[in-house]
Amino acid sequence: MDLKKTTLALLLLTQCWLATLAQQTVGLFLNDSLSQNGFTLFSNNKTTYLVDNCGRTVRTWQSDFTTNSGLYLLENGNLLRSCRIGGTFNAGGVGGRIELFSWEGDLLWAYNYASDDYHQHHDICPLPNGNFLLLAWERRTQPEAIQAGRNPDLLTPDGLWPEKIVEVEMVGSNGINVVWEWRLWDHLVQDFDPDKDNFGSVAGHPERVNINFVGNIGGPGIADWIHANSLAYHPDLDQIAVTSRTFSEIWIIDHSTTTTEAAGSTGGNAGKGGDLLYRWGNPQAYDRGTPADQILWGPHYANWIPAGYPNEGKLLVFNNGFNRPGNNFSSVDMWEAPLGDQGYLIEPGLAFGPSGPAWSYTAAGFYAGTMSGAHALPNGNVFICQSTSSRFFEITPNHQIVWEYISPSSGFGPIAQGQTNNSVTFRATRYPASYPAFEGKYLSPGSPVELNPLPSDCTIFDGSPTSTNVRAAIFLEGVRLRNNPVGRSLFIENLPGNELVLEIRNAVGTSAKRTTVRGLQSEVDVSGLPKGFYILQLFDTKTRNHFNLKFIKN
């Protein structure tokens, strides 16, 4: 073969190989100036990540337990997360353990809310008083379910797993006080057997849940009959929103009751005890609609838009669209529940309104049949987690995508740029840079989550004076690392003599060492670090400037 042709062929093959290596598959794809500057929290394994708008790791938390369910960054900087443990309940979204970590990553408190009779699943929800809500299954036997009016043909040997919501106060490092409970079991109706409990007109009691309803998701004969998947709390109304996948509904209940009142139909601010105050999405569930009236299909994470935000008080939900007539596609829907002076409005014999969303987003190819979520941002945009592709993105009210990121975090850890992430992410949350958790925190960005990241010229668009602690990395004059590669020690030259906060992060962005150094020359022991690639972050506490550099540990 001609030498020139062979050389050319090899060159072309090499270029194609390099192009494949450089192809972006994960990480940051877009950060527009119209996006809400802030930090995004997510996890689908033992590591929880907080990244900035350029996709760079700002903080990680490491647990011994895997999560792919609810997690929250609290206003004081602590991380509240639910995670998975084994037990006698086995269904999608199983959790069972709740953990509280400090900002620095120390485990402050943990508790396993799991037994043969109950098991936490899917979501938790922090409350303003420092407590939190959790969602749990509780086991009911076949005879108990039949006595409550369940059709025996809809039962399996596992019985029935109705939902309960529990308010928990953390005690010490591993204890709890249960300060409030609501049980679905206390708010049932059935028209199957007049000789059993809860018999009555389903249509006549929209405030109660039909124990024999079977929607077009899940099918008959499953123990996880409701499959609630999220909790949200409205502090001014003192109400809780619950999302049911199998019923394709959103329920709102009163949290102002006592536990005793929550078991009945009187008491609380609304005067209705623990009965449903409002429900929306599928009027067939209470015999006040037809298939043509169904609005939601397998939804996840209904939540209120906070006070002070555009559209405050309205509700948002990720409408998964599973088994949607005609074609499976997802949408994010916003609506306003009809709340009057006497409570949520409903006409006799009719369904709760409105008949459809006031605003909705969808797009070609936008579909996630399970999990996912959406929430509002202070600038009026909406942040969306498309779970099945681990895609997080932000849209304007006019549906323009202004931020887009595909998580590099698989179920086993970060993947390399160029690889496809086939894992799912339950939910991601964007916190604005002005969120109280970040006040006074060291927020110097490290490496992206993905391995072998591509070069980036991303800019942080910071229009908020309250978030000026987030700064682009710059050069610190007179400060340098004197040795690279590094052996047992780092040697820092610091001619200005200002106090420096030093943090070392490994290749996946996890903090490996953090300390403070002073003086013109400093030695930092790194003998305990494994060999490999690291990012050294230096922050001048006097000038508030910082910069990052790479080094190799031999």
C-alpha positions, 0 to 999 in steps of 0.5 A: 500500500502507498505510504502516503495513503497509509499515513493519511488513513491513519491521520484520519482515523486518529482525528476521528478518535480524538473527535470521539474523545472530545464529544460532550455527553455530560456536564454543563451544556449551557449557562445563559445570562438569563439563568438564575445564578446559584447552586444545584444540589443532586445525588443518586449514590452515596455522594451528594454534589453541590455545583455552581452554574458552571457545573463546578463542584463547590461542596460534596457530602459522603455517606455510607448509604445510597440515596435516590430520593429526597434531599435538602440543603437547609438554611443553616448549611446542613444537608438533610437526606433520605437514603436506602436501607433494606427491610420487609417493604420492597417497592420503588422509592424505598428509603428508610434512613434519614441523615443530617450532615454539617456543611463540612461533611460531618454526620450530625444525626441519623435515624432508621425509620423502618420496621416490619410495620412501617418504612419511610420512602421517597421524600422528606420535607424540612419545616420552619420549626427545625423538624421535618416531615417524612412519608412512610408506608404502613402495613395492613394485613389482608383481613384488615384491608377487607374489613376496611372495604377493600375488594379481595380481588385487589389484594396480594399476600402483602396486604395493603400499604397505605400512606402516613405522614409523620412530623419528626423532631431530631433528638441527640445524634440518633433519636427522634420524637414523633410530634404529629402524624396523619394516616390515610387509613383514617380517611377512606370511603368505599361503595363495594361492601355495605357490611364493611367499614367506610361504606358510603358514596364515593362521589359524595365524599371527595374529602376521602379516598376510595380504597378500591380505586384503580387508575391507569398506572400501576394496575390492580392488586398492588400493595403500594396502592397509592405510591405517594412520591413527594411532600411539600409544605406551605408555611403560611397556610400550614398545609401539606401537598402530597403527590400520588403517582397511581391516583394521578392526583395532588392532595392537600391536607391540614397540618395545623391539626393535632394528631387526634384531630388528624385522625378525624374530620374536625379541627385544625385551621380548616375545621376538617381534621385530616380529611383532604382539603383539595385534590386535583388531577384525576376526578375519576378517583372520586367519581366526579369525572371521566377519562376526558377530565384527567389532567395528570398522569403519574405526576411527581413533586407538586409544590407551591411557588414561594412568597415573593416569587413571580406567580407566588402561591400557585402550584407546580408539578412534573406531569410525567405523562405515563399512559397519557392518551395518544402519546407518552410525553411529559409536561411541567404544569402550573395552576392556582387552586381555588382557595376562598375564605372558607377553604378550597372551592368545589361545586356540589357534584362537580370536581375541584378546579381548575379544568386545566393548568394556567401555564404548561411547558413541554417540548419534542422528546421531553419525557420521563415516565418516572420520578422527576420534578420542577420548582420555581426560581426567584427570577420567575424561571422554572428549574426542571429535573428530567430524571430518566436522562439525569438532565437538569435545565432551567427555562424562562416563562416563554420556554427558552432554555437558559441553563442545561446540565446532564449529571455525570453522577452514575449509581456508582460514581462519576463517569468520564466525559464522552461516556453516556450516563444511563442512571436516573436522578430522583430530583435536583434543586437549584438554590439561589446564591442569596440563599442563607445557607451560603452566607459566610461560606467558602464557595471557591469552585473546584473541578467539574463532577465528570472525569476528564472534563472538557475545557470551559470558558463558562462565566458566572453571571452574578447580578445579585449584590448578596452573592458577591462571595461567588467570584471567578478564580483569579491569580493571587499575586505573590502566591505560588506552589513551589513544588509540583509534582508533590511528595510528602508536603506542599510548599506554599510561598505567600509573599503578601503574608495574608491568611490563606484558606487552603483546600485540596480536592481530588479528581472527582471534586471531593474535599481531601484536606482543608486547612489555614496557613499564614506566613511567607512560607508554609509547609502542608503535610499531604503524606496521607493523600493517595497518589494522583491528580488534585486541585489546590484551592487558595483563598485570601481571607483579606482580599477575598480573592482566590485561585485554583491550580492543579498538582500531581501527588507522587 
